[in-house]
Amino acid sequence: MKYGRPDTEFMKWRWKPDDCDLPIFNPAQFLEIVRGKSLAFVGDSVARNQMQSLICLLSRVEYPIEDSYISDERIKRLKYATYNFTLATFWTPHLVKSKEADAYGPTNTGLYNLYLDEFDEKWITQIEDFDYLIISAGHWFSRPMVYYENGQVVGCKYCCLDNVTDMPMYYGYRKAFRTAFKAINSLENFKGITFVRTFAPSHFENGLWNDGGNCVRTRPFKNNETALEGMNLELYVTQLEEFKIAEKQGKKRGLKFRLLDTTQAMLLRPDGHPSRYGHRVNENVTLYNDCVHWCLPGPIDTCNDFLLEMLKTEGIRSHEEKLHSNDRKMKLK
């Protein structure tokens, strides 16, 4: 709005699930649930977008203070002092070890080396003490990249390199999630709950993101106006399949994986992006229309509505498990 957006309806629409109600986010309730705990968003700038949404929602009760102990913008820690609650974000757009091999690359968007079987130590070494992780990734996998496994090139996507097999994006996406989940399940001291937030589709129309595409709609889609298909469907299905594998493996160690399934809710919101209003009209910046990230307040708040409800359910489930465990101990006596 500061930079000229004329409509305001995008702030007022809310997701309505079938057969139940999704309560309006209660910041005091959220902070009580996470009192004395810690939560980390792990992923790309949309993960950071969700954290920013959460900070805004909680600001009605308390503002956090800076709590980072290293000067690295890719790792940000905040503290809600009254509640002894730590909120963090770890920048890892590919979830695995990666390196920019060429700042321009074949499409002027960079060329990245992805080491699909190697952990990204920058975040995996930092999360053992966290109570909740929210893992998400997606949009960076559409860029040109070279895939490595066992230290060797196994293929690439849009890399335009001689004698390197071009492979689908979903190959790297699947392997990256698999390695990230393996990393979490391999941590000796981690006892937290991992929420996997599903892919949030972008909404470029009339062109690709770097070819004049834009998102100018001012109302959500109706259910019958759009469907999850193509790349979005492939990414979503890949996430679900790898989540189920990780969940099964995690159970062997007593670790919990939960699916924060927001894809359909986000798919219906082409109206909620900054579009061309992400900066001043005459500002001298090279910036494409932004149909990936989300305005605040706006649709990304729904992800935190979901998160709060899942945390409440988790508390009920934990209480029931304790009661069941105590009943078993009584019977054994």
C-alpha atoms as one frame of an Amber mdcrd trajectory, in Angstrom:
protein
   0.000   0.000   0.000   2.918   2.316   0.772   4.175   1.778  -2.763   0.842
   2.331  -4.469  -1.237  -0.819  -4.236  -4.844   0.444  -4.558  -6.877  -2.548
  -3.287  -7.150  -3.880   0.271  -9.391  -6.941  -0.026  -6.375  -9.295  -0.055
  -6.001  -8.647   3.688  -9.544  -9.708   4.543 -10.072 -13.127   2.958  -9.653
 -16.165   5.233  -9.459 -19.875   4.539 -12.620 -21.781   5.490 -12.044 -25.533
   5.843 -14.814 -28.001   5.036 -16.881 -29.161   8.014 -15.065 -27.134  10.678
 -13.942 -23.664  11.655 -10.394 -22.326  11.706 -10.195 -19.858  14.610  -8.603
 -16.455  14.183  -4.984 -16.567  15.333  -4.717 -15.968  19.061  -1.216 -14.589
  19.793  -1.471 -14.935  23.582  -2.517 -18.572  23.228   0.339 -19.266  20.810
   2.924 -17.748  23.149   1.599 -19.739  26.107   1.893 -22.979  24.112   5.512
 -22.225  23.171   6.525 -20.806  26.565  10.063 -21.955  27.349  10.461 -23.537
  23.905  12.079 -22.813  20.546  10.906 -22.882  16.943  12.966 -22.648  13.745
  11.939 -21.982  10.159  14.292 -23.838   7.821  14.222 -23.073   4.100  14.108
 -20.215   1.626  12.651 -16.694   1.598   9.075 -18.004   1.734  10.015 -19.708
   5.012  11.309 -16.338   6.181   8.060 -14.788   4.902   6.117 -17.129   7.208
   8.337 -16.170  10.143   7.732 -12.477   9.407   4.002 -13.198   9.377   4.276
 -14.895  12.767   6.207 -11.936  14.213   3.484  -9.574  13.001   0.731 -11.749
  14.458   2.508 -11.988  17.827   3.248  -8.258  17.960  -0.175  -7.643  19.498
   1.247  -9.238  22.642   5.014  -8.766  22.510   7.892  -7.732  20.252  10.983
  -9.957  20.170  14.549  -8.864  20.838  17.586  -9.782  18.754  19.253 -12.929
  20.112  21.673 -13.954  17.347  25.103 -14.961  18.630  26.786 -15.029  15.216
  26.861 -12.234  12.610  25.389 -14.178   9.721  22.259 -12.824   8.046  21.381
 -16.350   6.914  20.838 -17.303  10.551  18.556 -15.076  12.609  17.482 -15.661
  16.219  14.875 -13.670  18.115  13.749 -13.929  21.733  10.354 -13.310  23.342
  11.713 -12.528  26.770   8.457 -12.692  28.751   7.787 -16.199  27.459  11.400
 -17.403  27.153  10.530 -18.360  23.568  13.179 -18.442  20.826  12.211 -17.935
  17.190  14.801 -18.543  14.472  15.182 -18.731  10.724  17.869 -20.670   8.848
  18.414 -19.680   5.223  18.928 -22.848   3.149  17.063 -22.544  -0.167  18.122
 -26.009  -1.350  18.065 -27.705   2.111  21.309 -29.500   1.200  24.871 -28.289
   0.651  24.976 -25.974  -2.359  27.346 -23.545  -4.037  26.852 -20.829  -6.622
  29.092 -21.928  -9.498  28.281 -19.021 -11.830  26.555 -15.807 -10.745  24.919
 -15.428 -14.156  24.604 -18.935 -15.546  22.811 -19.885 -18.760  19.675 -17.835
 -17.953  21.228 -14.950 -15.971  19.738 -16.349 -12.756  22.857 -18.146 -11.522
  24.090 -21.705 -11.812  24.230 -23.731  -8.614  26.007 -26.927  -7.670  23.763
 -29.077  -5.489  25.407 -31.816  -3.432  22.297 -33.906  -3.084  23.680 -36.424
  -0.585  25.488 -33.924   1.682  23.934 -32.177   4.673  23.902 -28.376   4.836
  25.960 -28.074   8.005  25.014 -24.407   8.454  21.582 -25.386   9.756  21.823
 -29.041  10.666  24.486 -28.306  13.303  22.279 -25.599  14.864  18.909 -27.269
  15.397  19.448 -30.083  17.889  18.036 -28.093  20.799  14.920 -26.833  18.985
  11.477 -28.048  19.995   9.854 -27.366  16.624  11.209 -27.237  13.080   9.242
 -25.994  10.079  10.895 -27.255   6.889   9.962 -25.894   3.469  11.540 -25.291
   0.065  10.626 -25.151  -3.587  11.131 -22.117  -5.795  14.922 -22.214  -5.947
  14.809 -25.644  -7.571  13.530 -24.092 -10.801  16.908 -22.403 -11.384  19.769
 -23.937 -13.414  21.751 -26.378 -11.310  24.259 -29.214 -11.507  23.530 -32.298
  -9.411  26.332 -34.013  -7.489  26.238 -37.338  -5.645  29.238 -39.050  -4.056
  31.284 -36.077  -5.227  30.507 -36.774  -8.889  28.273 -34.985 -11.394  25.191
 -37.151 -12.013  23.153 -34.730 -14.114  21.796 -31.226 -14.188  18.805 -29.033
 -14.879  19.009 -26.307 -17.546  22.797 -26.188 -17.103  23.646 -26.296 -20.849
  26.927 -28.093 -20.134  28.453 -30.532 -22.589  28.162 -34.237 -21.775  25.951
 -33.616 -18.712  22.530 -35.270 -18.790  19.597 -32.924 -18.319  17.344 -34.251
 -15.563  13.940 -33.122 -14.254  13.761 -30.670 -11.369  11.908 -33.255  -9.280
  14.996 -35.480  -9.193  16.980 -32.878  -7.256  13.959 -31.824  -5.213  13.287
 -35.374  -4.025  16.905 -36.077  -3.166  17.261 -32.769  -1.302  14.262 -33.447
   0.941  15.398 -37.019   1.490  18.842 -35.862   2.602  17.403 -33.113   4.824
  15.079 -35.584   6.548  17.924 -38.075   6.911  19.963 -35.328   8.559  17.194
 -34.619  11.089  16.685 -38.301  11.839  20.427 -38.774  12.360  20.763 -36.147
  15.099  21.490 -37.910  18.378  20.048 -35.297  20.720  17.186 -33.889  18.660
  13.822 -34.607  20.277  11.678 -31.987  18.564   8.733 -32.128  16.182   9.337
 -31.513  12.473   6.534 -29.807  10.550   6.833 -30.037   6.776   5.077 -27.057
   5.214   4.010 -27.991   1.730   4.847 -25.972  -1.367   3.240 -22.533  -1.795
   2.607 -22.017  -5.551   3.508 -18.772  -7.292   0.961 -17.084  -9.567   2.706
 -15.625 -12.607   0.369 -15.000 -15.533   1.005 -13.811 -19.102   4.677 -14.728
 -18.927   7.357 -16.326 -16.783   8.782 -14.545 -13.738  11.667 -13.136 -15.833
   9.622 -12.594 -18.981   7.007 -10.037 -18.006   4.815 -12.330 -15.931   2.685
 -10.636 -13.297  -0.091 -11.266 -10.762  -2.716  -8.544 -10.921  -5.806 -10.378
  -9.652  -7.584  -8.761  -6.722  -9.741 -11.716  -5.638  -9.020 -15.324  -4.691
  -9.749 -18.145  -7.106 -12.873 -20.167  -6.505 -12.349 -23.895  -6.082 -13.506
 -24.612  -9.632 -11.337 -21.894 -11.197  -7.966 -23.534 -10.707  -6.382 -26.889
  -9.916  -3.052 -28.170  -8.700  -1.293 -29.372 -11.845   1.991 -29.464 -13.719
   5.080 -28.426 -11.761   3.067 -27.502  -8.657   1.474 -30.939  -8.507   4.804
 -32.691  -9.017   6.443 -30.712  -6.213   3.522 -31.356  -3.876   3.422 -35.108
  -4.566   7.199 -35.358  -4.167   6.997 -33.666  -0.767   4.220 -35.997   0.385
   6.103 -39.114  -0.680   9.327 -38.069   1.022   7.434 -36.934   4.121   5.864
 -40.386   4.503   9.269 -42.056   4.218  10.786 -39.699   6.797   7.814 -40.118
   9.135   8.210 -43.895   9.066  11.948 -43.711   9.677  11.515 -41.109  12.409
   9.093 -43.315  14.345  11.878 -45.845  14.866  13.715 -43.203  16.882  10.641
 -41.753  18.518  10.754 -38.598  16.376   7.593 -36.922  15.142   6.976 -35.590
  11.639   3.800 -33.631  10.909   2.452 -32.422   7.561   1.549 -28.716   7.520
  -0.477 -28.974   4.314  -1.122 -25.428   3.106  -0.772 -25.918  -0.669  -4.455
 -25.780  -1.599  -5.083 -22.749   0.608  -2.189 -20.883  -1.009  -3.040 -22.021
  -4.535  -6.344 -20.147  -4.325  -4.727 -16.797  -3.443  -3.278 -15.130  -6.589
  -4.364 -11.803  -5.080  -1.970 -11.920  -2.130   1.431 -11.223  -3.758   3.328
  -7.895  -3.822   3.304  -7.948  -7.650   4.824  -4.647  -8.850   4.206  -2.950
  -5.504   7.292  -4.305  -3.779   9.176  -1.022  -4.111   8.717   2.646  -5.030
   7.518   3.212  -8.591  10.618   5.122  -9.689  13.133   3.353  -7.481  16.252
   2.372  -9.423  16.251  -1.357  -8.703  16.251  -4.446 -10.862  13.246  -6.254
  -9.510  10.801  -8.524 -11.264   7.135  -8.573 -10.401   6.924 -10.548  -7.178
   4.335 -13.306  -7.474   6.217 -15.676  -5.132   6.200 -13.942  -1.747   3.143
 -12.763   0.177   1.918  -9.403   1.454   1.478  -8.908   5.183  -1.163  -9.187
   6.398  -2.320 -11.678   3.806  -2.519 -15.331   2.760   0.745 -16.388   4.447
  -0.964 -15.717   7.796  -3.111 -18.768   7.056  -0.003 -20.948   7.393   0.356
 -19.739  10.972  -3.373 -20.267  11.615  -2.733 -23.882  10.609   0.413 -24.035
  12.732  -1.349 -22.859  15.895  -4.153 -25.392  15.452  -1.591 -28.166  14.946
   0.324 -27.111  18.059  -2.925 -27.226  20.031  -3.667 -30.693  18.650  -0.107
 -31.741  19.473  -0.622 -30.697  23.072  -3.814 -32.750  23.334  -2.117 -35.726
  21.701   0.862 -35.469  24.055  -1.444 -35.333  27.076  -3.352 -38.410  25.889
  -0.105 -40.288  25.289   1.024 -39.536  28.851  -2.302 -40.744  30.254  -2.074
 -43.914  28.170   1.503 -44.480  29.335   0.505 -44.021  32.988  -2.410 -46.461
  32.548  -0.024 -49.067  31.182   2.360 -48.570  34.091  -0.537 -49.001  36.559
  -1.620 -52.231  34.871   1.954 -53.570  34.871   2.147 -52.932  38.625
